[in-house]
């Protein structure tokens, strides 16, 4: 039986990747950038669900 990782795990990983690629501190992210991070996390959750 497959387990579904929590949304928080994907969000944290997407936030780390975004901040690393943009060379910014997570505390300095505005709402538009936060929305981009959420979209990245959702894309990866969709990939996971597609594999089930």
Secondary structure, 3 states (H helix, E strand, C coil): CCCCCCHHHHHHHHHHHHHHHHCCCHHHCCHHHHHHHHHHHHHHHHHHHHHC
